[in-house]
């Protein structure tokens, strides 16, 4: 696909290229029939083999009947000869990868984004859809910090050459669960491990498992314990650290039992953080009865506002 203009047709008009990755190129396009902007992911021929038809194609087809605010919606998949194009929702925003290039997230923003990602993953798992390739570049974030998970089903299956070298690029490996590296199919619990690696990177700006070669990265995932001192050095609360540590457990049975359990935990952590902020505010000592009255009224208003927003969100 050297010339994106060749993809223009009576149905779609290519506007610009949004990016490219291991699986293919992504374009912003105009859907002439529906009169709306969409994103087209044109897959490379080398990724549309047997594994694609076995794992990816059914997942993409399942997504067409799903709708969730934290999942990038898919309206269909087109085939022209041996070429496949996934038609997706166009999201005005950036990826988590770009978001954390300047600085890691603070705990407040992190919990907001993380809880929404867990909500989206919970919805997908409840509908029998496993992602299999969660990483920062596969999660888009809008201007109002609403994350949207994309690229469901485009899963990596590490292979080893006769020389003993892993064939996957370094971009793919650091977020895969140990069981995926052992050749097992992606599962919801593998998605949770991958999400744990993303969460760690969001808060530290570093990947939890590293290496200069694919083999070194695989060895790190299988054997190394992440350096949680990076989180403590940034004064990340202990409950956030414990949550990530649980997600990154080597044994799937030691992780959260489901994305639903993770989502419940993250929303509880967000509520606790809000309550802590109010309690900290109430520690201010008034000097006069008027100050006492004003502080009390403001505290009541803050609690009421938090309750209304929480009830509306739920």
SENUZA-614725 format. One record per residue (C-alpha): x, y, z. Coordinates in pm, 1 decimal. Example, Ala and Ser with C-alpha at 12.3 -4.5 7.8 and 13.67 -1.06 7.14 Angstrom:
2
+----------+----------+----------+
|       px |       py |       pz |
+----------+----------+----------+
|   1230.0 |   -450.0 |    780.0 |
|   1367.0 |   -106.0 |    714.0 |
+----------+----------+----------+
***
This chain:
314
+----------+----------+----------+
|       px |       py |       pz |
+----------+----------+----------+
|      0.0 |      0.0 |      0.0 |
|    250.7 |    257.3 |   -117.9 |
|    -11.3 |    486.9 |   -263.7 |
|   -301.6 |    547.6 |    -23.1 |
|   -495.2 |    723.2 |   -295.6 |
|   -537.8 |    384.6 |   -458.1 |
|   -765.5 |    293.8 |   -169.2 |
|  -1012.7 |    569.7 |   -253.6 |
|  -1337.2 |    438.0 |   -394.1 |
|  -1702.6 |    528.0 |   -422.2 |
|  -1735.6 |    424.3 |    -55.9 |
|  -1429.6 |    588.4 |    101.9 |
|  -1211.4 |    884.7 |     25.9 |
|   -869.2 |    882.3 |    192.4 |
|   -798.0 |   1208.6 |    375.4 |
|   -459.0 |   1141.7 |    532.7 |
|   -241.3 |    874.5 |    686.5 |
|   -267.1 |    858.4 |   1065.4 |
|     14.5 |    615.2 |   1127.0 |
|    156.3 |    272.7 |   1064.5 |
|    263.4 |    -20.0 |   1273.0 |
|    349.4 |   -385.7 |   1261.6 |
|      7.0 |   -487.4 |   1131.3 |
|    -53.6 |   -219.7 |    871.1 |
|   -134.8 |    142.3 |    791.5 |
|   -415.0 |    350.8 |    941.2 |
|   -587.1 |    624.6 |    740.9 |
|   -842.0 |    890.2 |    815.2 |
|  -1111.2 |    860.1 |    549.3 |
|  -1448.7 |   1000.4 |    449.3 |
|  -1731.5 |    748.5 |    424.3 |
|  -1927.8 |    888.4 |    132.3 |
|  -2242.9 |    683.6 |    187.3 |
|  -2272.4 |    753.9 |    561.4 |
|  -2130.5 |   1106.5 |    533.4 |
|  -1893.2 |   1066.5 |    824.4 |
|  -1523.6 |   1038.6 |    903.9 |
|  -1387.9 |    690.1 |    978.5 |
|  -1052.0 |    526.0 |   1036.0 |
|   -937.2 |    254.8 |    796.6 |
|   -676.5 |      0.5 |    904.3 |
|   -527.9 |   -160.8 |    592.9 |
|   -359.4 |   -481.1 |    704.5 |
|    -30.3 |   -600.1 |    561.7 |
|    -58.2 |   -923.1 |    361.2 |
|    189.5 |  -1100.9 |    589.6 |
|    -43.2 |  -1067.8 |    891.1 |
|   -351.4 |  -1211.6 |    720.7 |
|   -248.7 |  -1575.7 |    727.3 |
|   -394.6 |  -1869.0 |    917.3 |
|   -372.1 |  -1707.0 |   1262.1 |
|   -556.5 |  -1401.8 |   1128.5 |
|   -848.0 |  -1610.5 |   1000.2 |
|   -855.0 |  -1820.4 |   1315.6 |
|   -825.9 |  -1548.0 |   1579.3 |
|   -853.6 |  -1196.5 |   1440.1 |
|  -1135.7 |  -1222.6 |   1188.9 |
|  -1390.1 |  -1371.7 |   1435.6 |
|  -1296.2 |  -1107.5 |   1694.2 |
|  -1340.4 |   -819.0 |   1450.4 |
|  -1675.2 |   -958.0 |   1337.3 |
|  -1788.1 |   -986.0 |   1701.4 |
|  -1692.0 |   -624.0 |   1765.9 |
|  -1931.0 |   -496.7 |   1499.0 |
|  -2224.4 |   -575.4 |   1728.9 |
|  -2064.0 |   -422.9 |   2040.1 |
|  -2077.6 |    -67.6 |   2169.8 |
|  -1897.7 |     79.0 |   2470.3 |
|  -1761.7 |    430.8 |   2532.6 |
|  -1415.8 |    292.0 |   2612.6 |
|  -1384.9 |     69.1 |   2306.6 |
|  -1307.0 |    198.5 |   1958.6 |
|  -1609.5 |     75.4 |   1765.4 |
|  -1571.6 |   -135.6 |   1451.6 |
|  -1830.4 |   -114.8 |   1176.2 |
|  -1695.5 |   -391.4 |    954.7 |
|  -1411.0 |   -545.2 |    760.7 |
|  -1369.3 |   -533.4 |    382.7 |
|  -1178.2 |   -774.1 |    162.4 |
|  -1034.2 |   -685.1 |   -177.7 |
|   -838.1 |   -975.1 |   -322.0 |
|   -600.3 |  -1079.2 |    -44.8 |
|   -616.7 |   -739.2 |    127.9 |
|   -825.7 |   -674.5 |    439.4 |
|   -937.6 |   -336.4 |    569.7 |
|  -1089.4 |   -284.6 |    915.4 |
|  -1335.7 |      6.5 |    928.3 |
|  -1322.8 |    173.0 |   1267.5 |
|  -1447.8 |    473.4 |   1457.7 |
|  -1228.2 |    776.7 |   1402.6 |
|  -1104.9 |    905.0 |   1739.2 |
|   -977.7 |   1261.1 |   1769.2 |
|   -695.2 |   1230.0 |   2017.1 |
|   -366.5 |   1055.8 |   2077.4 |
|   -235.5 |    723.4 |   2202.7 |
|   -124.9 |    649.2 |   2555.6 |
|    222.3 |    605.8 |   2409.7 |
|    224.4 |    969.9 |   2297.4 |
|     52.2 |   1090.5 |   2614.7 |
|    329.7 |    972.9 |   2845.9 |
|    624.0 |   1073.3 |   2626.7 |
|    671.2 |   1399.7 |   2817.1 |
|    590.0 |   1289.5 |   3171.3 |
|    437.8 |    991.9 |   3355.4 |
|     82.6 |   1040.3 |   3481.3 |
|      6.3 |   1142.1 |   3836.8 |
|   -205.2 |    904.7 |   4043.8 |
|   -526.3 |   1107.7 |   4008.9 |
|   -523.3 |   1115.0 |   3628.6 |
|   -398.5 |    757.3 |   3618.2 |
|   -690.6 |    623.3 |   3823.6 |
|   -940.6 |    806.2 |   3603.9 |
|   -797.0 |    662.2 |   3281.7 |
|   -724.7 |    317.1 |   3427.5 |
|  -1078.8 |    270.9 |   3561.1 |
|  -1225.4 |    351.5 |   3220.2 |
|   -989.3 |    110.0 |   3043.0 |
|  -1090.3 |   -161.3 |   3288.7 |
|  -1456.0 |    -84.1 |   3215.9 |
|  -1397.6 |   -130.2 |   2843.1 |
|  -1204.9 |   -452.4 |   2894.3 |
|  -1475.3 |   -582.2 |   3128.4 |
|  -1737.8 |   -520.6 |   2860.3 |
|  -1529.3 |   -698.2 |   2595.4 |
|  -1463.8 |  -1001.1 |   2814.7 |
|  -1830.3 |  -1025.9 |   2907.9 |
|  -1905.0 |  -1047.3 |   2535.1 |
|  -1650.4 |  -1322.5 |   2481.5 |
|  -1386.4 |  -1094.8 |   2326.6 |
|  -1022.0 |  -1116.9 |   2432.8 |
|   -782.9 |   -846.9 |   2318.9 |
|   -453.3 |  -1033.8 |   2315.8 |
|   -228.9 |   -735.8 |   2239.4 |
|   -285.0 |   -457.0 |   2490.5 |
|    -12.7 |   -190.7 |   2483.8 |
|      1.8 |    191.3 |   2506.8 |
|    -14.3 |    239.8 |   2129.4 |
|   -338.8 |     38.9 |   2115.0 |
|   -524.3 |    267.6 |   2354.6 |
|   -641.3 |    603.4 |   2223.3 |
|   -722.3 |    898.1 |   2451.8 |
|   -954.2 |   1183.2 |   2357.3 |
|   -909.9 |   1545.3 |   2458.9 |
|  -1125.1 |   1495.2 |   2769.3 |
|   -915.5 |   1193.8 |   2877.6 |
|  -1159.3 |    928.5 |   2763.7 |
|   -961.7 |    616.4 |   2669.7 |
|  -1071.0 |    389.3 |   2386.0 |
|   -919.0 |     44.4 |   2337.8 |
|   -848.0 |    -49.1 |   1978.5 |
|   -690.8 |   -332.5 |   1774.8 |
|   -877.8 |   -620.5 |   1935.9 |
|   -775.1 |   -958.9 |   1801.1 |
|   -449.1 |   -852.1 |   1636.0 |
|   -254.8 |  -1089.9 |   1856.0 |
|    109.7 |  -1194.0 |   1843.9 |
|    221.4 |  -1554.6 |   1866.5 |
|    598.8 |  -1570.6 |   1922.8 |
|    786.3 |  -1813.0 |   1697.6 |
|   1145.8 |  -1926.9 |   1720.8 |
|   1372.9 |  -1961.5 |   1419.8 |
|   1611.9 |  -2250.8 |   1364.2 |
|   1888.0 |  -2028.4 |   1500.1 |
|   1690.3 |  -1991.8 |   1823.3 |
|   1595.0 |  -1627.3 |   1775.8 |
|   1244.7 |  -1497.9 |   1851.3 |
|   1083.3 |  -1353.6 |   1540.7 |
|    872.6 |  -1084.6 |   1703.3 |
|    982.5 |   -718.8 |   1706.2 |
|   1071.8 |   -556.7 |   2037.1 |
|    757.9 |   -341.2 |   2023.1 |
|    537.6 |   -648.7 |   2053.5 |
|    703.8 |   -844.1 |   2330.8 |
|    718.1 |   -630.4 |   2648.3 |
|    341.4 |   -639.5 |   2703.0 |
|    271.4 |  -1010.2 |   2650.6 |
|    183.0 |  -1239.5 |   2940.8 |
|    415.7 |  -1529.5 |   3032.9 |
|    160.0 |  -1783.7 |   2915.6 |
|    140.4 |  -1617.1 |   2573.7 |
|    517.4 |  -1645.5 |   2543.9 |
|    477.4 |  -2017.4 |   2611.9 |
|    259.4 |  -2041.0 |   2301.2 |
|    -81.1 |  -2038.2 |   2468.6 |
|   -371.2 |  -1845.1 |   2319.7 |
|   -457.0 |  -1508.7 |   2469.9 |
|   -707.5 |  -1519.7 |   2756.5 |
|   -882.0 |  -1254.3 |   2967.4 |
|   -622.6 |  -1312.5 |   3241.2 |
|   -343.6 |  -1256.4 |   2987.1 |
|   -511.7 |   -926.4 |   2900.1 |
|   -491.3 |   -829.8 |   3267.9 |
|   -116.9 |   -895.7 |   3275.6 |
|    -69.8 |   -682.6 |   2963.6 |
|   -276.1 |   -408.5 |   3123.8 |
|    -51.4 |   -424.6 |   3430.7 |
|    252.8 |   -355.4 |   3212.4 |
|     73.4 |    -55.9 |   3060.4 |
|    -26.2 |     76.0 |   3403.6 |
|    332.8 |     47.6 |   3527.4 |
|    458.6 |    243.3 |   3227.5 |
|    190.9 |    512.0 |   3264.9 |
|    313.1 |    586.3 |   3617.6 |
|    689.4 |    550.0 |   3570.2 |
|    756.6 |    623.3 |   3203.4 |
|    941.4 |    289.7 |   3189.6 |
|    847.4 |    -62.7 |   3087.8 |
|    851.5 |   -317.2 |   3370.6 |
|   1030.2 |   -578.1 |   3157.5 |
|   1319.3 |   -478.9 |   2933.8 |
|   1606.1 |   -615.3 |   2729.5 |
|   1815.7 |   -529.4 |   2426.2 |
|   1705.8 |   -835.7 |   2232.3 |
|   1371.9 |  -1020.6 |   2201.3 |
|   1522.1 |  -1313.0 |   2392.3 |
|   1627.6 |  -1083.2 |   2677.9 |
|   1279.3 |   -930.1 |   2698.3 |
|   1118.3 |  -1273.6 |   2706.3 |
|   1355.8 |  -1380.1 |   2984.5 |
|   1270.6 |  -1064.7 |   3180.4 |
|    895.5 |  -1127.8 |   3154.1 |
|    933.7 |  -1490.0 |   3260.2 |
|   1178.1 |  -1438.8 |   3546.7 |
|   1218.3 |  -1076.6 |   3660.8 |
|   1026.9 |   -888.1 |   3927.4 |
|    950.1 |   -528.5 |   3825.4 |
|   1125.5 |   -250.4 |   4016.2 |
|    843.2 |   -103.6 |   4223.6 |
|   1084.2 |    144.3 |   4382.3 |
|   1022.4 |    353.8 |   4069.7 |
|    662.7 |    389.7 |   4182.2 |
|    747.9 |    457.8 |   4546.0 |
|    999.3 |    722.0 |   4438.7 |
|    713.0 |    910.0 |   4269.4 |
|    506.4 |    878.5 |   4590.3 |
|    244.3 |    661.0 |   4421.9 |
|      4.5 |    532.6 |   4692.3 |
|     56.0 |    182.0 |   4821.8 |
|   -283.4 |     55.2 |   4704.6 |
|   -200.5 |    153.4 |   4345.7 |
|    133.5 |    -28.4 |   4368.7 |
|    -30.8 |   -341.6 |   4513.0 |
|   -291.7 |   -335.2 |   4235.2 |
|    -23.0 |   -329.5 |   3965.0 |
|    181.5 |   -593.7 |   4145.9 |
|   -121.6 |   -823.0 |   4144.6 |
|   -180.7 |   -765.0 |   3772.6 |
|    181.6 |   -857.1 |   3696.2 |
|    176.9 |  -1189.6 |   3877.8 |
|    350.8 |  -1459.2 |   3671.2 |
|     85.1 |  -1716.0 |   3764.0 |
|   -253.3 |  -1620.0 |   3612.0 |
|   -434.4 |  -1752.5 |   3921.1 |
|   -255.3 |  -1489.6 |   4134.2 |
|   -392.7 |  -1199.1 |   3928.1 |
|   -734.5 |  -1039.6 |   3957.6 |
|   -996.5 |  -1300.6 |   3876.8 |
|  -1153.6 |  -1085.8 |   3604.8 |
|  -1160.6 |   -743.1 |   3447.0 |
|  -1480.0 |   -685.1 |   3643.8 |
|  -1295.3 |   -734.2 |   3973.5 |
|  -1023.7 |   -496.6 |   3851.3 |
|  -1280.7 |   -234.5 |   3745.9 |
|  -1455.7 |   -253.1 |   4083.2 |
|  -1119.6 |   -213.8 |   4258.1 |
|  -1017.0 |     88.0 |   4049.0 |
|  -1348.5 |    266.6 |   4098.0 |
|  -1324.2 |    204.1 |   4473.5 |
|   -971.7 |    348.3 |   4470.5 |
|  -1098.0 |    657.7 |   4285.7 |
|  -1375.8 |    706.1 |   4541.9 |
|  -1130.8 |    664.8 |   4828.9 |
|   -900.3 |    923.1 |   4671.4 |
|  -1186.9 |   1175.1 |   4649.7 |
|  -1286.7 |   1110.2 |   5009.6 |
|   -925.0 |   1149.1 |   5120.8 |
|   -908.7 |   1487.8 |   4950.5 |
|  -1218.9 |   1600.6 |   5140.3 |
|  -1079.1 |   1468.5 |   5469.4 |
|   -753.1 |   1650.0 |   5407.2 |
|   -947.5 |   1966.9 |   5338.7 |
|  -1135.8 |   1929.3 |   5667.6 |
|   -804.9 |   1922.7 |   5855.3 |
|   -776.9 |   2297.3 |   5795.2 |
|   -831.8 |   2462.8 |   6132.6 |
|  -1069.5 |   2762.5 |   6124.8 |
|   -964.4 |   3065.2 |   6327.3 |
|  -1304.8 |   3231.1 |   6363.2 |
|  -1671.7 |   3115.6 |   6371.5 |
|  -1721.6 |   3271.4 |   6024.9 |
|  -1430.4 |   3072.0 |   5882.9 |
|  -1566.0 |   2759.0 |   6051.1 |
|  -1907.0 |   2810.4 |   5890.0 |
|  -1762.1 |   2877.9 |   5544.4 |
|  -1531.9 |   2576.3 |   5557.9 |
|  -1812.7 |   2349.7 |   5680.7 |
|  -2049.4 |   2464.2 |   5404.9 |
|  -1783.5 |   2418.0 |   5137.2 |
|  -1699.8 |   2070.5 |   5264.6 |
|  -2067.9 |   1971.6 |   5253.3 |
|  -2092.7 |   2104.2 |   4899.0 |
|  -1785.1 |   1906.8 |   4791.9 |
|  -1924.5 |   1584.4 |   4937.1 |
|  -2265.5 |   1647.6 |   4775.7 |
|  -2105.0 |   1722.7 |   4439.2 |
|  -1896.7 |   1407.7 |   4456.7 |
|  -2209.0 |   1201.2 |   4542.4 |
|  -2408.8 |   1344.6 |   4252.9 |
|  -2125.4 |   1289.2 |   4002.4 |
|  -2067.5 |    933.6 |   4124.0 |
|  -2439.2 |    848.9 |   4109.4 |
|  -2472.2 |    998.8 |   3759.2 |
|  -2164.3 |    807.7 |   3635.6 |
|  -2294.9 |    476.3 |   3773.4 |
+----------+----------+----------+
***
